Amino acid sequence: MVKDIESVLITEQEVKDMVSRLADRINEDYKDKFPVFIGVLKGSFVFMADLIRQIKICCEIDFMAVSSYGNKSVTTGAVKIYKDLEKDIENRDVIIVEDILDSGLTLNYLMGYLRSRNPSSLRLCTLLDKPARRMIPITADYKGFEIPDAFVVGYGLDYQEKYRNLPYIGILKPEIYTD
Ligand code: 5GP
């Protein structure tokens, strides 16, 4: 597995420090509130698990499973919902927890979908942001790292379902995903 990684972009410690900083901001901003965190599966599951344990306010969590990529490393633009919310988010303060904001297609779709359920507020928290590839102008309210236009894996992010268990964010060797 490690042999497929070209370089480590963000170390385990750097991720840990960033997750704490993001949680501090959310704790402050939502101190009198009872938000619902919505994790976007599968990629956000590690980030969600670490973030939520640094959240000190009372909150709930839910997950959605969507896919925009299939097994390819380039976006298709099509978004499919595999798992919908279990909670009613009407009049709730909602925070979407995403692993990476890339073209913005997935989140644009998802945010429109969630807005149609009338939350009282909707914010986006993403660990990684690849602004160079943005096709739709979305900005995250809570953003971890801006990264260059490279395909990354680890800390929940996969390529063909592999590498999610790496504790750091690494750049995959291009020969692994070029057909
Ligand atoms: P968007 O719709 O913003 O282009 O894509 C968001 C989704 O694409 C992410 O949730 C993630 O699943 C996938 N994605 C985008 N860039 C990368 C990347 O560099 N590595 C991996 N593993 N997935 C990515």
py3Dmol code that shows the C-alpha trace and the ligand (Angstrom):
import py3Dmol

protein = """\
ATOM      1  CA  MET A   1       0.000   0.000   0.000  1.00  0.00           C
ATOM      2  CA  VAL A   2       2.639   2.521   1.080  1.00  0.00           C
ATOM      3  CA  LYS A   3       4.652   1.790  -2.066  1.00  0.00           C
ATOM      4  CA  ASP A   4       1.812   3.310  -4.130  1.00  0.00           C
ATOM      5  CA  ILE A   5       2.242   6.686  -2.395  1.00  0.00           C
ATOM      6  CA  GLU A   6       4.461   9.209  -4.153  1.00  0.00           C
ATOM      7  CA  SER A   7       4.739  11.568  -1.181  1.00  0.00           C
ATOM      8  CA  VAL A   8       3.080  12.512   2.083  1.00  0.00           C
ATOM      9  CA  LEU A   9       1.263  15.807   1.570  1.00  0.00           C
ATOM     10  CA  ILE A  10      -0.114  16.270   5.089  1.00  0.00           C
ATOM     11  CA  THR A  11       1.228  14.334   8.050  1.00  0.00           C
ATOM     12  CA  GLU A  12      -0.832  12.618  10.708  1.00  0.00           C
ATOM     13  CA  GLN A  13       0.156  15.283  13.253  1.00  0.00           C
ATOM     14  CA  GLU A  14      -0.720  18.151  10.900  1.00  0.00           C
ATOM     15  CA  VAL A  15      -4.160  16.641  10.300  1.00  0.00           C
ATOM     16  CA  LYS A  16      -4.679  16.220  14.048  1.00  0.00           C
ATOM     17  CA  ASP A  17      -3.767  19.853  14.759  1.00  0.00           C
ATOM     18  CA  MET A  18      -6.049  21.102  11.998  1.00  0.00           C
ATOM     19  CA  VAL A  19      -8.999  19.020  13.194  1.00  0.00           C
ATOM     20  CA  SER A  20      -8.593  20.573  16.666  1.00  0.00           C
ATOM     21  CA  ARG A  21      -8.512  24.083  15.215  1.00  0.00           C
ATOM     22  CA  LEU A  22     -11.652  23.478  13.144  1.00  0.00           C
ATOM     23  CA  ALA A  23     -13.440  21.992  16.166  1.00  0.00           C
ATOM     24  CA  ASP A  24     -12.454  24.997  18.320  1.00  0.00           C
ATOM     25  CA  ARG A  25     -14.077  27.347  15.814  1.00  0.00           C
ATOM     26  CA  ILE A  26     -17.236  25.254  15.567  1.00  0.00           C
ATOM     27  CA  ASN A  27     -17.465  24.972  19.366  1.00  0.00           C
ATOM     28  CA  GLU A  28     -17.291  28.752  19.610  1.00  0.00           C
ATOM     29  CA  ASP A  29     -19.718  29.489  16.752  1.00  0.00           C
ATOM     30  CA  TYR A  30     -22.346  26.983  17.908  1.00  0.00           C
ATOM     31  CA  LYS A  31     -21.942  27.342  21.672  1.00  0.00           C
ATOM     32  CA  ASP A  32     -25.626  28.056  22.298  1.00  0.00           C
ATOM     33  CA  LYS A  33     -26.907  25.751  19.571  1.00  0.00           C
ATOM     34  CA  PHE A  34     -27.710  22.070  19.004  1.00  0.00           C
ATOM     35  CA  PRO A  35     -26.350  21.359  15.506  1.00  0.00           C
ATOM     36  CA  VAL A  36     -26.634  18.279  13.329  1.00  0.00           C
ATOM     37  CA  PHE A  37     -23.386  17.180  11.675  1.00  0.00           C
ATOM     38  CA  ILE A  38     -23.965  15.405   8.376  1.00  0.00           C
ATOM     39  CA  GLY A  39     -21.047  13.308   7.192  1.00  0.00           C
ATOM     40  CA  VAL A  40     -20.746  12.557   3.503  1.00  0.00           C
ATOM     41  CA  LEU A  41     -19.820   8.903   3.156  1.00  0.00           C
ATOM     42  CA  LYS A  42     -17.618   7.224   2.631  1.00  0.00           C
ATOM     43  CA  GLY A  43     -14.685   9.624   2.443  1.00  0.00           C
ATOM     44  CA  SER A  44     -15.540  11.740   5.490  1.00  0.00           C
ATOM     45  CA  PHE A  45     -15.888   8.941   8.027  1.00  0.00           C
ATOM     46  CA  VAL A  46     -12.407   9.308   9.547  1.00  0.00           C
ATOM     47  CA  PHE A  47     -12.566  13.112   9.627  1.00  0.00           C
ATOM     48  CA  MET A  48     -16.063  12.989  11.133  1.00  0.00           C
ATOM     49  CA  ALA A  49     -14.972  10.544  13.838  1.00  0.00           C
ATOM     50  CA  ASP A  50     -12.008  12.708  14.855  1.00  0.00           C
ATOM     51  CA  LEU A  51     -13.837  16.028  14.575  1.00  0.00           C
ATOM     52  CA  ILE A  52     -16.875  14.950  16.563  1.00  0.00           C
ATOM     53  CA  ARG A  53     -14.737  13.861  19.493  1.00  0.00           C
ATOM     54  CA  GLN A  54     -13.400  17.425  19.769  1.00  0.00           C
ATOM     55  CA  ILE A  55     -16.898  18.939  19.717  1.00  0.00           C
ATOM     56  CA  LYS A  56     -17.901  19.976  23.227  1.00  0.00           C
ATOM     57  CA  ILE A  57     -21.432  21.174  22.565  1.00  0.00           C
ATOM     58  CA  CYS A  58     -24.483  18.946  22.455  1.00  0.00           C
ATOM     59  CA  CYS A  59     -25.019  17.750  18.879  1.00  0.00           C
ATOM     60  CA  GLU A  60     -26.370  14.986  16.681  1.00  0.00           C
ATOM     61  CA  ILE A  61     -24.837  13.243  13.711  1.00  0.00           C
ATOM     62  CA  ASP A  62     -26.220  11.695  10.568  1.00  0.00           C
ATOM     63  CA  PHE A  63     -24.710  10.460   7.320  1.00  0.00           C
ATOM     64  CA  MET A  64     -25.484  10.544   3.657  1.00  0.00           C
ATOM     65  CA  ALA A  65     -23.821   8.389   1.052  1.00  0.00           C
ATOM     66  CA  VAL A  66     -23.360   9.945  -2.340  1.00  0.00           C
ATOM     67  CA  SER A  67     -21.119   9.206  -5.231  1.00  0.00           C
ATOM     68  CA  SER A  68     -19.854  11.382  -8.007  1.00  0.00           C
ATOM     69  CA  TYR A  69     -16.810   9.463  -9.077  1.00  0.00           C
ATOM     70  CA  GLY A  70     -17.557   5.773  -9.493  1.00  0.00           C
ATOM     71  CA  ASN A  71     -14.212   4.088  -9.765  1.00  0.00           C
ATOM     72  CA  LYS A  72     -12.520   6.798 -11.772  1.00  0.00           C
ATOM     73  CA  SER A  73     -10.279   9.593 -10.580  1.00  0.00           C
ATOM     74  CA  VAL A  74     -12.013  12.228 -12.710  1.00  0.00           C
ATOM     75  CA  THR A  75     -15.447  13.642 -12.020  1.00  0.00           C
ATOM     76  CA  THR A  76     -18.461  12.681 -14.115  1.00  0.00           C
ATOM     77  CA  GLY A  77     -20.763  15.396 -12.794  1.00  0.00           C
ATOM     78  CA  ALA A  78     -23.455  12.860 -11.956  1.00  0.00           C
ATOM     79  CA  VAL A  79     -24.389  12.596  -8.270  1.00  0.00           C
ATOM     80  CA  LYS A  80     -26.254   9.626  -6.919  1.00  0.00           C
ATOM     81  CA  ILE A  81     -27.674   9.330  -3.382  1.00  0.00           C
ATOM     82  CA  TYR A  82     -27.070   5.852  -1.975  1.00  0.00           C
ATOM     83  CA  LYS A  83     -28.109   6.653   1.573  1.00  0.00           C
ATOM     84  CA  ASP A  84     -30.414   9.449   2.613  1.00  0.00           C
ATOM     85  CA  LEU A  85     -30.721  11.227   5.969  1.00  0.00           C
ATOM     86  CA  GLU A  86     -32.446   9.512   8.853  1.00  0.00           C
ATOM     87  CA  LYS A  87     -33.170  12.779  10.642  1.00  0.00           C
ATOM     88  CA  ASP A  88     -35.545  15.579   9.913  1.00  0.00           C
ATOM     89  CA  ILE A  89     -33.383  18.697   9.555  1.00  0.00           C
ATOM     90  CA  GLU A  90     -36.191  21.258   9.302  1.00  0.00           C
ATOM     91  CA  ASN A  91     -35.356  24.261  11.523  1.00  0.00           C
ATOM     92  CA  ARG A  92     -32.041  22.691  12.544  1.00  0.00           C
ATOM     93  CA  ASP A  93     -28.531  24.106  12.322  1.00  0.00           C
ATOM     94  CA  VAL A  94     -26.784  21.794   9.891  1.00  0.00           C
ATOM     95  CA  ILE A  95     -23.054  21.381   9.301  1.00  0.00           C
ATOM     96  CA  ILE A  96     -21.989  19.233   6.360  1.00  0.00           C
ATOM     97  CA  VAL A  97     -18.741  17.388   7.006  1.00  0.00           C
ATOM     98  CA  GLU A  98     -16.879  16.602   3.797  1.00  0.00           C
ATOM     99  CA  ASP A  99     -13.452  15.170   3.105  1.00  0.00           C
ATOM    100  CA  ILE A 100     -12.557  17.184   0.022  1.00  0.00           C
ATOM    101  CA  LEU A 101     -14.037  20.001  -2.029  1.00  0.00           C
ATOM    102  CA  ASP A 102     -12.897  19.559  -5.597  1.00  0.00           C
ATOM    103  CA  SER A 103     -15.054  20.577  -8.609  1.00  0.00           C
ATOM    104  CA  GLY A 104     -17.879  21.478  -6.218  1.00  0.00           C
ATOM    105  CA  LEU A 105     -20.427  19.427  -8.199  1.00  0.00           C
ATOM    106  CA  THR A 106     -21.187  16.999  -5.392  1.00  0.00           C
ATOM    107  CA  LEU A 107     -21.588  19.670  -2.742  1.00  0.00           C
ATOM    108  CA  ASN A 108     -23.559  21.955  -4.993  1.00  0.00           C
ATOM    109  CA  TYR A 109     -26.051  19.181  -5.502  1.00  0.00           C
ATOM    110  CA  LEU A 110     -26.028  18.154  -1.857  1.00  0.00           C
ATOM    111  CA  MET A 111     -26.428  21.662  -0.488  1.00  0.00           C
ATOM    112  CA  GLY A 112     -29.387  22.293  -2.796  1.00  0.00           C
ATOM    113  CA  TYR A 113     -30.914  19.025  -1.670  1.00  0.00           C
ATOM    114  CA  LEU A 114     -30.429  19.835   2.026  1.00  0.00           C
ATOM    115  CA  ARG A 115     -31.669  23.428   1.630  1.00  0.00           C
ATOM    116  CA  SER A 116     -34.911  22.073   0.204  1.00  0.00           C
ATOM    117  CA  ARG A 117     -35.477  20.456   3.616  1.00  0.00           C
ATOM    118  CA  ASN A 118     -35.563  23.895   5.281  1.00  0.00           C
ATOM    119  CA  PRO A 119     -32.771  23.829   7.854  1.00  0.00           C
ATOM    120  CA  SER A 120     -32.463  27.066   9.830  1.00  0.00           C
ATOM    121  CA  SER A 121     -28.804  27.254   8.777  1.00  0.00           C
ATOM    122  CA  LEU A 122     -26.487  25.242   6.558  1.00  0.00           C
ATOM    123  CA  ARG A 123     -22.712  25.407   6.705  1.00  0.00           C
ATOM    124  CA  LEU A 124     -19.937  23.419   5.134  1.00  0.00           C
ATOM    125  CA  CYS A 125     -16.846  22.028   6.850  1.00  0.00           C
ATOM    126  CA  THR A 126     -14.252  20.426   4.588  1.00  0.00           C
ATOM    127  CA  LEU A 127     -10.860  19.095   5.557  1.00  0.00           C
ATOM    128  CA  LEU A 128      -9.328  19.574   2.107  1.00  0.00           C
ATOM    129  CA  ASP A 129      -9.945  22.102  -0.635  1.00  0.00           C
ATOM    130  CA  LYS A 130      -8.639  21.900  -4.209  1.00  0.00           C
ATOM    131  CA  PRO A 131      -9.596  25.371  -5.530  1.00  0.00           C
ATOM    132  CA  ALA A 132      -7.788  24.879  -8.846  1.00  0.00           C
ATOM    133  CA  ARG A 133     -10.403  22.370  -9.977  1.00  0.00           C
ATOM    134  CA  ARG A 134     -13.527  24.253  -8.958  1.00  0.00           C
ATOM    135  CA  MET A 135     -16.294  24.270 -11.572  1.00  0.00           C
ATOM    136  CA  ILE A 136     -18.998  25.706  -9.283  1.00  0.00           C
ATOM    137  CA  PRO A 137     -18.195  28.631  -6.952  1.00  0.00           C
ATOM    138  CA  ILE A 138     -18.611  27.053  -3.533  1.00  0.00           C
ATOM    139  CA  THR A 139     -16.597  28.132  -0.516  1.00  0.00           C
ATOM    140  CA  ALA A 140     -16.425  26.235   2.743  1.00  0.00           C
ATOM    141  CA  ASP A 141     -17.303  27.955   6.029  1.00  0.00           C
ATOM    142  CA  TYR A 142     -14.722  25.799   7.796  1.00  0.00           C
ATOM    143  CA  LYS A 143     -11.783  24.768   5.670  1.00  0.00           C
ATOM    144  CA  GLY A 144      -8.728  22.765   6.662  1.00  0.00           C
ATOM    145  CA  PHE A 145      -6.010  22.620   4.008  1.00  0.00           C
ATOM    146  CA  GLU A 146      -5.853  24.080   0.528  1.00  0.00           C
ATOM    147  CA  ILE A 147      -4.072  21.509  -1.595  1.00  0.00           C
ATOM    148  CA  PRO A 148      -2.656  21.471  -5.113  1.00  0.00           C
ATOM    149  CA  ASP A 149      -4.325  19.700  -8.025  1.00  0.00           C
ATOM    150  CA  ALA A 150      -3.152  16.175  -7.252  1.00  0.00           C
ATOM    151  CA  PHE A 151      -5.096  13.018  -6.513  1.00  0.00           C
ATOM    152  CA  VAL A 152      -4.795  12.332  -2.798  1.00  0.00           C
ATOM    153  CA  VAL A 153      -5.654   9.327  -0.660  1.00  0.00           C
ATOM    154  CA  GLY A 154      -5.620   8.397   3.016  1.00  0.00           C
ATOM    155  CA  TYR A 155      -7.470   9.577   6.127  1.00  0.00           C
ATOM    156  CA  GLY A 156     -10.719   8.235   4.667  1.00  0.00           C
ATOM    157  CA  LEU A 157     -10.028   9.088   1.026  1.00  0.00           C
ATOM    158  CA  ASP A 158      -9.748   6.183  -1.377  1.00  0.00           C
ATOM    159  CA  TYR A 159      -8.775   5.108  -4.798  1.00  0.00           C
ATOM    160  CA  GLN A 160     -10.909   2.132  -5.841  1.00  0.00           C
ATOM    161  CA  GLU A 161     -11.804   1.649  -2.148  1.00  0.00           C
ATOM    162  CA  LYS A 162      -8.164   1.291  -1.096  1.00  0.00           C
ATOM    163  CA  TYR A 163      -5.902   3.513   1.042  1.00  0.00           C
ATOM    164  CA  ARG A 164      -8.697   4.852   3.308  1.00  0.00           C
ATOM    165  CA  ASN A 165      -6.844   3.478   6.330  1.00  0.00           C
ATOM    166  CA  LEU A 166      -3.644   5.478   5.821  1.00  0.00           C
ATOM    167  CA  PRO A 167      -3.330   7.868   8.798  1.00  0.00           C
ATOM    168  CA  TYR A 168      -1.949  10.711   6.633  1.00  0.00           C
ATOM    169  CA  ILE A 169      -2.906  12.385   3.344  1.00  0.00           C
ATOM    170  CA  GLY A 170      -0.677  11.185   0.541  1.00  0.00           C
ATOM    171  CA  ILE A 171      -0.339  11.804  -3.171  1.00  0.00           C
ATOM    172  CA  LEU A 172      -0.947   8.644  -5.144  1.00  0.00           C
ATOM    173  CA  LYS A 173       1.592   7.746  -7.811  1.00  0.00           C
ATOM    174  CA  PRO A 174      -0.022   8.746 -11.136  1.00  0.00           C
ATOM    175  CA  GLU A 175       0.783   5.366 -12.697  1.00  0.00           C
ATOM    176  CA  ILE A 176      -1.633   3.759 -10.200  1.00  0.00           C
ATOM    177  CA  TYR A 177      -4.671   5.574 -11.600  1.00  0.00           C
ATOM    178  CA  THR A 178      -3.791   6.274 -15.223  1.00  0.00           C
ATOM    179  CA  ASP A 179      -5.488   3.756 -17.470  1.00  0.00           C
TER     180      ASP A 179
END
"""
ligand_1 = """\
24
5GP
P -16.436 17.259 -6.328
O -17.858 16.977 -6.631
O -16.180 18.459 -5.455
O -15.598 17.289 -7.583
O -15.871 15.965 -5.638
C -16.019 15.655 -4.334
C -15.728 14.201 -4.149
O -14.802 13.718 -5.118
C -15.093 13.956 -2.824
O -16.047 13.738 -1.821
C -14.237 12.733 -3.098
O -15.015 11.596 -2.920
C -13.865 12.858 -4.557
N -12.510 13.420 -4.758
C -12.203 14.623 -5.265
N -10.865 14.817 -5.301
C -10.326 13.706 -4.773
C -8.974 13.295 -4.499
O -7.971 13.985 -4.724
N -8.832 12.061 -3.942
C -9.877 11.245 -3.652
N -9.593 10.076 -3.101
N -11.153 11.596 -3.888
C -11.374 12.810 -4.440
"""
view = py3Dmol.view(width=600, height=400)
view.addModel(protein, "pdb")
view.setStyle({"model": 0}, {"cartoon": {"style": "trace"}})
view.addModel(ligand_1, "xyz")
view.setStyle({"model": 1}, {"stick": {}})
view.zoomTo()
view.show()
